[in-house]
Amino acid sequence: MADFPGTYPVADDVVRVPIFFVNAYLVGPPGGPWVLVDTGLPGAAGWIRRAAEAHHGDVPPQAIVLTHGHFDHAGNAAALADAWGVPIFAHDAELPFLTGRSDYPPQDPTPGGAIAFLSRFFPTAGYDFGARVQPLPADGSVGLDGWRWLHTPGHAPGHVALFREADRTLLAGDAVATMDLDSWVAQVTHAREVSRSPVPFVPDWEATAESVRQLAALRPRVLAAGHGREITDGAADRLAAFAERSHRPEHGRYVPEPARFDDDAGVVSVPPPVPDRTPALVAGGTLGAVLLSELLKRRRR
């Protein structure tokens, strides 16, 4: 099949499809059988379909597999499932957020950093995919030989990663990132770095840390994530070193205690919000800049 501009090979039969700051993955040999892992930001269904056609022709995927249901990973799931006539698979614990039973916990922008600031403009609403969505098979399979899913909660209660033992390729979803999402510079450069899960959307830091340790124990040769470019140079050692460090923020809504979830109902309870001073600081800085500009104009008269 032909290459498609803006897509990148990650490992044998794994292609990364970047959609702004998030990735979807075409997993499987050219022409199939294959699956789509995550679906990117809303509005990118056409782009993903063109990429899929370039790599797999007119063969639709076996299924869409969601690492979790946040808006930047499930944004085109319904449109693509309808276009291809295929099911959407997700972990049991993620289904309340994909069948209209629950929204996700409120984001927490207070730890600071680039992604935290931007999160103020991101939705936390769930989806209702109805009968399109089904639980992942309990045996760990994803419909492709050699691949299995692993429950890696923390960033979301039903978060999963995908792993292929044969060449130790790991699709980590948002359990980790391969760029520093807290850095404004990295938002442009996408420099490769094993980094923490998107901070404002992590409602359980202890579970996240345990999931990272679980993934590090796999010793992946290839590490690909929901955010950032794939890491192939020393991926196992870099992930192991990261797993040994604490990546919990110093402060934030979910730092002292996590949100609580139920597999059927979704969110049960969340900790109380903590003060968010950034909007006031931004407003004050903007007002100060306007007043200074007016003062300078008057002095020039």
KEKE-3310 file (N, C-alpha, C; in steps of 0.2 Angstrom, whole numbers, plus 5000, padded with zeros to 4 digits):
npx = (5004:5002:5012:5006:5005:5011:5009:5017:5028:5029:5033:5034:5020:5013:5007:5008:4996:4996:4986:4985:4990:4989:4988:4983:4982:4986:4985:4991:4994:4997:4983:4976:4971:4967:4967:4960:4968:4962:4955:4957:4956:4939:4932:4941:4939:4938:4951:4958:4952:4956:4970:4969:4964:4975:4985:4978:4969:4953:4949:4941:4944:4945:4940:4937:4948:4948:4960:4955:4941:4942:4940:4949:4954:4943:4936:4932:4926:4912:4908:4917:4915:4902:4904:4912:4906:4909:4913:4916:4928:4931:4937:4928:4927:4927:4915:4904:4907:4905:4893:4884:4881:4889:4899:4916:4928:4930:4942:4958:4966:4976:4989:4998:5008:5009:4999:4990:4986:4979:4969:4958:4950:4946:4934:4925:4915:4906:4903:4889:4889:4880:4874:4885:4897:4907:4912:4930:4937:4938:4949:4960:4963:4964:4959:4969:4983:4995:4994:4990:4979:4981:4976:4977:4974:4971:4974:4962:4948:4946:4957:4967:4982:4991:5000:5013:5021:5031:5040:5041:5033:5025:5010:5005:4995:4988:4994:5007:5017:5026:5032:5035:5021:5019:5027:5028:5037:5039:5027:5028:5040:5039:5049:5057:5053:5051:5037:5025:5008:4994:4993:4981:4970:4971:4964:4968:4982:4990:4986:4990:5004:5006:5002:5011:5023:5019:5019:5033:5039:5037:5048:5049:5054:5050:5041:5026:5015:5000:5002:5015:5030:5036:5047:5062:5075:5083:5071:5066:5075:5073:5060:5059:5067:5060:5048:5053:5054:5045:5030:5019:5010:5015:5005:4987:4970:4967:4978:4979:4969:4960:4948:4933:4926:4914:4911:4899:4892:4901:4908:4908:4912:4921:4936:4935:4936:4951:4959:4960:4971:4976:4967:4963:4976:4979:4969:4972:4985:4982:4974:4983:4993:4985:4982:4995:4999:4990:4994:5007:5003:4998:5008:5015:5009)
npy = (4994:5012:5025:5037:5055:5062:5052:5039:5026:5014:5002:4985:4984:4993:5009:5026:5039:5055:5068:5083:5086:5073:5055:5042:5025:5013:4997:4982:4971:4978:4979:4971:4958:4971:4983:4999:5009:5020:5036:5050:5068:5076:5078:5073:5062:5060:5062:5051:5040:5042:5040:5027:5020:5022:5014:5002:5000:4996:4988:4987:4990:4977:4981:4995:5000:5007:5015:5023:5033:5048:5064:5067:5055:5047:5054:5053:5040:5036:5040:5034:5021:5019:5022:5012:5001:4993:4986:4995:4993:4993:4994:4986:4995:5007:5008:5015:5029:5029:5025:5034:5035:5042:5056:5061:5064:5081:5091:5095:5110:5115:5111:5117:5121:5118:5109:5109:5122:5123:5114:5120:5123:5111:5098:5087:5078:5063:5050:5043:5029:5019:5004:5002:5001:4989:4977:4974:4958:4946:4938:4945:4947:4956:4954:4953:4943:4939:4951:4959:4966:4976:4980:4996:5006:5023:5035:5035:5025:5014:5012:5006:4997:4992:4977:4969:4954:4948:4957:4966:4978:4992:5000:5013:5021:5034:5031:5034:5048:5052:5064:5080:5085:5096:5106:5121:5123:5110:5107:5112:5107:5093:5085:5069:5061:5052:5054:5061:5055:5065:5078:5086:5078:5066:5057:5048:5046:5036:5024:5026:5027:5014:5007:5012:5006:4993:4993:4996:4984:4976:4979:4986:4987:4996:5010:5018:5031:5040:5053:5062:5057:5041:5031:5022:5021:5014:5012:5003:5005:5018:5020:5012:5019:5030:5025:5023:5035:5048:5054:5061:5077:5091:5098:5099:5095:5081:5075:5073:5064:5051:5052:5043:5028:5018:5002:5001:5013:5024:5039:5041:5049:5064:5073:5089:5104:5114:5130:5140:5150:5155:5160:5173:5179:5179:5188:5199:5202:5205:5216:5225:5226:5233:5245:5250:5252:5262:5272:5274:5279:5291:5298:5301:5310)
npz = (5000:4998:5005:5016:5018:5033:5041:5051:5052:5066:5071:5065:5055:5062:5062:5065:5067:5068:5076:5077:5093:5098:5096:5084:5080:5067:5067:5062:5047:5031:5021:5030:5042:5053:5066:5072:5084:5095:5091:5090:5090:5089:5073:5065:5057:5043:5039:5046:5040:5026:5029:5033:5021:5013:5018:5020:5010:5004:5014:5029:5047:5059:5071:5082:5094:5110:5120:5131:5135:5133:5126:5116:5112:5109:5100:5087:5086:5085:5072:5064:5067:5062:5048:5044:5049:5060:5077:5093:5104:5122:5139:5152:5164:5158:5151:5157:5154:5140:5137:5140:5154:5163:5165:5164:5178:5184:5176:5182:5183:5192:5195:5186:5172:5154:5148:5158:5159:5146:5148:5153:5143:5138:5135:5147:5146:5144:5132:5122:5115:5113:5106:5099:5106:5114:5128:5130:5125:5138:5138:5135:5122:5106:5094:5085:5080:5092:5099:5115:5127:5141:5157:5163:5174:5181:5174:5168:5174:5166:5158:5145:5139:5125:5120:5111:5112:5104:5097:5107:5107:5113:5115:5124:5127:5137:5148:5150:5143:5128:5127:5135:5141:5150:5146:5137:5127:5122:5117:5104:5099:5101:5107:5111:5125:5140:5149:5161:5163:5155:5166:5171:5169:5177:5188:5198:5206:5212:5207:5194:5195:5198:5187:5178:5183:5180:5166:5164:5168:5157:5148:5136:5118:5109:5112:5111:5113:5118:5116:5109:5100:5095:5105:5102:5105:5118:5125:5135:5146:5148:5151:5163:5171:5173:5179:5192:5198:5207:5200:5204:5205:5215:5221:5220:5215:5215:5221:5236:5238:5228:5214:5215:5209:5200:5192:5185:5187:5185:5189:5206:5217:5220:5225:5234:5225:5222:5226:5211:5205:5193:5182:5188:5189:5176:5171:5179:5174:5161:5162:5169:5158:5149:5155:5157:5144:5140:5148:5143:5131:5134:5139:5128:5121)
capx = (5000:5005:5013:5001:5008:5009:5009:5024:5029:5032:5036:5031:5013:5010:5008:5005:4993:4996:4981:4987:4994:4987:4990:4979:4987:4984:4989:4990:4998:4994:4977:4972:4967:4970:4962:4962:4968:4961:4952:4959:4951:4933:4933:4947:4937:4940:4959:4960:4949:4961:4976:4968:4964:4982:4988:4974:4965:4946:4948:4940:4947:4941:4937:4941:4950:4950:4963:4951:4936:4943:4938:4955:4955:4937:4932:4929:4924:4906:4908:4921:4912:4897:4907:4915:4901:4913:4912:4921:4930:4934:4937:4922:4926:4926:4909:4899:4908:4904:4886:4879:4879:4893:4904:4923:4929:4932:4949:4962:4972:4979:4996:5002:5011:5005:4993:4985:4982:4975:4964:4953:4946:4944:4928:4926:4909:4907:4899:4884:4890:4875:4876:4892:4903:4907:4918:4935:4937:4941:4955:4965:4964:4961:4957:4975:4987:5001:4993:4985:4977:4983:4972:4982:4970:4974:4972:4955:4947:4946:4962:4971:4988:4992:5007:5015:5027:5036:5045:5040:5030:5020:5006:5004:4989:4990:4997:5013:5017:5033:5034:5033:5015:5019:5031:5026:5041:5038:5021:5030:5045:5037:5055:5055:5055:5046:5035:5019:5001:4992:4991:4975:4965:4973:4960:4971:4989:4993:4984:4994:5010:5006:5001:5018:5027:5017:5022:5040:5041:5037:5054:5047:5059:5046:5036:5022:5010:4994:5005:5022:5033:5038:5054:5065:5082:5083:5064:5065:5078:5070:5053:5061:5070:5054:5044:5056:5053:5038:5028:5014:5011:5016:4998:4981:4963:4967:4984:4978:4965:4958:4941:4930:4922:4910:4911:4892:4889:4906:4910:4904:4913:4927:4938:4933:4940:4956:4959:4963:4973:4978:4962:4964:4982:4979:4965:4976:4990:4979:4972:4989:4995:4981:4983:5002:4998:4986:4999:5012:5000:4996:5015:5018:5005)
capy = (5000:5018:5029:5043:5060:5064:5045:5037:5019:5014:4995:4981:4984:4998:5016:5032:5044:5061:5073:5089:5084:5066:5050:5036:5020:5008:4991:4976:4971:4981:4975:4968:4961:4976:4987:5006:5010:5027:5040:5057:5074:5076:5081:5070:5055:5059:5061:5044:5036:5042:5036:5019:5018:5022:5008:4995:4999:4996:4983:4990:4987:4972:4984:5001:4999:5013:5015:5026:5037:5055:5067:5067:5048:5044:5060:5051:5033:5034:5042:5029:5014:5019:5022:5005:4995:4989:4988:4999:4990:4997:4990:4986:5000:5013:5008:5020:5035:5028:5023:5040:5034:5046:5060:5060:5069:5088:5092:5099:5114:5119:5109:5121:5119:5119:5105:5111:5128:5122:5109:5124:5123:5104:5095:5081:5075:5056:5049:5038:5026:5014:4997:5001:4999:4982:4976:4970:4951:4945:4934:4949:4948:4962:4953:4952:4938:4942:4957:4958:4972:4976:4985:5001:5012:5029:5041:5033:5019:5008:5013:5000:4998:4986:4975:4963:4951:4946:4962:4970:4984:4994:5006:5014:5026:5040:5029:5039:5052:5052:5071:5083:5089:5101:5111:5125:5122:5103:5107:5114:5102:5086:5081:5063:5061:5048:5059:5058:5056:5072:5079:5088:5072:5060:5057:5043:5046:5030:5019:5028:5025:5006:5005:5013:5001:4987:4993:4996:4977:4973:4980:4987:4989:5001:5014:5023:5033:5044:5060:5062:5052:5034:5030:5016:5021:5013:5013:4999:5008:5025:5019:5009:5025:5035:5022:5023:5042:5050:5059:5065:5084:5093:5100:5098:5092:5073:5073:5070:5058:5051:5051:5036:5025:5011:5000:5002:5020:5028:5043:5040:5055:5067:5077:5096:5108:5118:5136:5140:5157:5157:5165:5179:5181:5181:5194:5205:5204:5208:5223:5229:5228:5238:5251:5252:5254:5269:5277:5276:5283:5298:5302:5302:5316)
capz = (5000:4997:5011:5017:5021:5040:5045:5053:5055:5073:5071:5060:5055:5066:5059:5070:5064:5073:5075:5082:5099:5100:5091:5083:5077:5063:5069:5058:5041:5025:5018:5035:5047:5057:5071:5074:5091:5097:5085:5089:5091:5085:5067:5061:5055:5036:5039:5048:5034:5021:5031:5033:5014:5010:5021:5020:5004:5005:5020:5035:5052:5063:5076:5085:5101:5113:5126:5135:5131:5134:5120:5111:5110:5106:5097:5080:5086:5082:5065:5060:5068:5057:5042:5043:5051:5065:5084:5097:5110:5127:5145:5156:5168:5154:5148:5159:5150:5133:5136:5143:5161:5167:5163:5168:5183:5182:5175:5187:5180:5197:5196:5182:5166:5147:5147:5163:5157:5140:5150:5155:5137:5136:5139:5151:5145:5141:5125:5122:5108:5112:5105:5095:5110:5118:5132:5127:5127:5144:5138:5134:5115:5103:5087:5081:5083:5095:5103:5120:5131:5148:5161:5166:5177:5184:5170:5168:5177:5161:5153:5144:5135:5120:5120:5107:5115:5099:5097:5113:5105:5118:5114:5131:5128:5141:5155:5150:5137:5126:5126:5141:5140:5154:5143:5131:5121:5119:5113:5097:5096:5102:5109:5114:5132:5144:5154:5165:5160:5155:5173:5173:5168:5181:5195:5203:5205:5215:5202:5188:5196:5198:5180:5175:5185:5176:5159:5164:5169:5151:5145:5128:5114:5106:5117:5108:5117:5115:5115:5108:5095:5097:5107:5100:5108:5125:5128:5141:5152:5150:5155:5169:5175:5174:5184:5198:5200:5208:5195:5206:5206:5222:5224:5215:5217:5215:5224:5242:5237:5221:5213:5216:5203:5201:5186:5182:5187:5183:5194:5212:5221:5218:5230:5233:5221:5226:5223:5205:5205:5186:5179:5191:5188:5169:5171:5182:5170:5155:5164:5170:5152:5146:5159:5155:5137:5140:5152:5138:5125:5136:5140:5121:5118)
cpx = (5004:5006:5008:5005:5006:5008:5016:5024:5032:5035:5033:5023:5010:5012:5004:5002:4992:4990:4982:4992:4993:4988:4984:4984:4983:4988:4986:4993:4994:4989:4973:4974:4970:4964:4965:4962:4968:4959:4954:4954:4945:4935:4938:4945:4939:4947:4961:4957:4954:4968:4975:4968:4971:4986:4985:4969:4958:4944:4947:4943:4942:4937:4940:4942:4952:4954:4959:4946:4937:4942:4943:4957:4949:4933:4929:4926:4917:4905:4912:4918:4906:4899:4909:4911:4905:4911:4917:4922:4933:4933:4930:4921:4926:4919:4904:4900:4907:4897:4881:4878:4883:4898:4911:4923:4931:4940:4952:4967:4977:4987:5001:5005:5006:4999:4988:4982:4977:4969:4958:4948:4944:4938:4930:4919:4910:4903:4894:4885:4885:4878:4883:4897:4902:4913:4924:4935:4941:4947:4961:4967:4961:4959:4963:4980:4993:5000:4988:4984:4979:4979:4977:4978:4974:4972:4965:4954:4947:4951:4966:4977:4988:4999:5008:5022:5032:5041:5045:5038:5025:5016:5003:4998:4992:4992:5004:5013:5025:5035:5032:5027:5015:5023:5028:5030:5040:5031:5022:5035:5044:5044:5053:5058:5049:5044:5028:5013:4999:4989:4984:4969:4967:4969:4963:4978:4993:4992:4989:5001:5011:5006:5008:5023:5026:5020:5029:5043:5041:5044:5053:5053:5056:5041:5033:5016:5004:4997:5012:5024:5036:5045:5056:5072:5082:5077:5064:5068:5075:5064:5054:5063:5064:5049:5047:5055:5046:5036:5021:5015:5012:5009:4993:4975:4964:4974:4983:4974:4962:4951:4939:4926:4919:4910:4904:4890:4894:4908:4906:4905:4920:4929:4935:4938:4945:4956:4963:4965:4974:4973:4963:4970:4982:4975:4969:4981:4988:4977:4978:4992:4991:4982:4990:5002:4995:4991:5004:5010:5000:5003:5017:5014:5008)
cpy = (5006:5021:5035:5049:5061:5058:5043:5030:5019:5007:4991:4981:4988:5005:5021:5037:5050:5065:5078:5086:5077:5061:5045:5031:5015:5002:4985:4977:4975:4976:4971:4960:4966:4980:4994:5007:5018:5031:5047:5062:5074:5080:5078:5064:5055:5058:5054:5039:5036:5039:5029:5017:5018:5016:5002:4995:5000:4991:4987:4987:4981:4976:4991:4999:5005:5012:5018:5030:5045:5058:5067:5060:5045:5049:5058:5043:5032:5035:5036:5022:5014:5018:5015:4999:4990:4991:4992:4995:4994:4992:4991:4993:5007:5014:5014:5027:5035:5026:5028:5039:5039:5050:5059:5065:5076:5088:5096:5103:5117:5117:5114:5118:5120:5116:5107:5117:5127:5118:5113:5124:5117:5102:5089:5077:5068:5056:5044:5034:5020:5007:4996:4999:4993:4981:4972:4963:4950:4941:4938:4950:4954:4961:4952:4947:4941:4948:4955:4965:4971:4982:4990:5007:5017:5035:5041:5026:5013:5009:5007:5002:4992:4984:4969:4960:4950:4950:4967:4977:4986:5000:5008:5019:5032:5037:5033:5043:5051:5059:5074:5088:5095:5107:5114:5123:5115:5103:5109:5108:5095:5082:5075:5063:5057:5053:5057:5059:5063:5074:5081:5083:5066:5061:5052:5042:5039:5024:5020:5026:5017:5004:5007:5008:4994:4987:4993:4989:4974:4974:4981:4989:4995:5004:5019:5025:5038:5051:5059:5056:5046:5034:5023:5016:5020:5014:5009:5003:5015:5025:5016:5015:5029:5032:5022:5030:5043:5055:5062:5072:5085:5095:5099:5094:5085:5071:5070:5064:5058:5052:5044:5034:5019:5009:5001:5009:5025:5032:5042:5047:5058:5072:5085:5099:5112:5124:5136:5148:5159:5162:5172:5183:5184:5188:5200:5207:5207:5215:5228:5231:5233:5245:5254:5255:5261:5274:5279:5281:5290:5302:5304:5309:5323)
cpz = (5000:5004:5011:5021:5028:5044:5046:5055:5062:5074:5066:5060:5060:5064:5064:5065:5068:5071:5080:5087:5101:5094:5090:5080:5073:5064:5065:5051:5035:5022:5024:5036:5051:5061:5071:5081:5092:5090:5085:5091:5087:5079:5062:5057:5047:5035:5041:5043:5028:5022:5030:5026:5011:5012:5020:5014:5006:5011:5026:5041:5055:5068:5078:5092:5104:5119:5132:5131:5131:5127:5114:5109:5107:5102:5090:5080:5083:5075:5061:5061:5063:5050:5040:5045:5056:5072:5087:5103:5116:5134:5148:5160:5164:5151:5150:5156:5143:5131:5139:5150:5165:5163:5167:5173:5181:5181:5181:5184:5185:5197:5192:5176:5160:5147:5152:5161:5151:5142:5152:5149:5135:5139:5143:5151:5142:5134:5127:5115:5108:5111:5101:5099:5114:5122:5128:5129:5134:5144:5136:5126:5112:5096:5082:5084:5086:5100:5109:5124:5138:5152:5165:5169:5180:5180:5169:5171:5172:5156:5152:5139:5130:5120:5115:5109:5110:5098:5102:5111:5110:5115:5121:5132:5132:5148:5156:5144:5135:5124:5133:5140:5145:5151:5137:5125:5118:5115:5105:5095:5097:5104:5113:5121:5136:5149:5156:5161:5160:5162:5174:5173:5172:5187:5200:5202:5207:5209:5195:5189:5196:5191:5176:5176:5181:5169:5159:5164:5162:5147:5138:5124:5110:5111:5113:5113:5114:5113:5114:5102:5098:5099:5106:5103:5115:5128:5134:5147:5153:5153:5162:5174:5177:5179:5191:5202:5202:5203:5197:5207:5214:5225:5218:5218:5219:5219:5231:5242:5230:5220:5214:5211:5204:5193:5182:5182:5185:5189:5200:5216:5219:5224:5229:5229:5225:5222:5216:5204:5198:5183:5182:5189:5180:5168:5173:5177:5164:5157:5165:5163:5148:5149:5157:5148:5136:5143:5147:5133:5128:5137:5133:5118:5120)
residu = (MET:ALA:ASP:PHE:PRO:GLY:THR:TYR:PRO:VAL:ALA:ASP:ASP:VAL:VAL:ARG:VAL:PRO:ILE:PHE:PHE:VAL:ASN:ALA:TYR:LEU:VAL:GLY:PRO:PRO:GLY:GLY:PRO:TRP:VAL:LEU:VAL:ASP:THR:GLY:LEU:PRO:GLY:ALA:ALA:GLY:TRP:ILE:ARG:ARG:ALA:ALA:GLU:ALA:HIS:HIS:GLY:ASP:VAL:PRO:PRO:GLN:ALA:ILE:VAL:LEU:THR:HIS:GLY:HIS:PHE:ASP:HIS:ALA:GLY:ASN:ALA:ALA:ALA:LEU:ALA:ASP:ALA:TRP:GLY:VAL:PRO:ILE:PHE:ALA:HIS:ASP:ALA:GLU:LEU:PRO:PHE:LEU:THR:GLY:ARG:SER:ASP:TYR:PRO:PRO:GLN:ASP:PRO:THR:PRO:GLY:GLY:ALA:ILE:ALA:PHE:LEU:SER:ARG:PHE:PHE:PRO:THR:ALA:GLY:TYR:ASP:PHE:GLY:ALA:ARG:VAL:GLN:PRO:LEU:PRO:ALA:ASP:GLY:SER:VAL:GLY:LEU:ASP:GLY:TRP:ARG:TRP:LEU:HIS:THR:PRO:GLY:HIS:ALA:PRO:GLY:HIS:VAL:ALA:LEU:PHE:ARG:GLU:ALA:ASP:ARG:THR:LEU:LEU:ALA:GLY:ASP:ALA:VAL:ALA:THR:MET:ASP:LEU:ASP:SER:TRP:VAL:ALA:GLN:VAL:THR:HIS:ALA:ARG:GLU:VAL:SER:ARG:SER:PRO:VAL:PRO:PHE:VAL:PRO:ASP:TRP:GLU:ALA:THR:ALA:GLU:SER:VAL:ARG:GLN:LEU:ALA:ALA:LEU:ARG:PRO:ARG:VAL:LEU:ALA:ALA:GLY:HIS:GLY:ARG:GLU:ILE:THR:ASP:GLY:ALA:ALA:ASP:ARG:LEU:ALA:ALA:PHE:ALA:GLU:ARG:SER:HIS:ARG:PRO:GLU:HIS:GLY:ARG:TYR:VAL:PRO:GLU:PRO:ALA:ARG:PHE:ASP:ASP:ASP:ALA:GLY:VAL:VAL:SER:VAL:PRO:PRO:PRO:VAL:PRO:ASP:ARG:THR:PRO:ALA:LEU:VAL:ALA:GLY:GLY:THR:LEU:GLY:ALA:VAL:LEU:LEU:SER:GLU:LEU:LEU:LYS:ARG:ARG:ARG:ARG)
# end
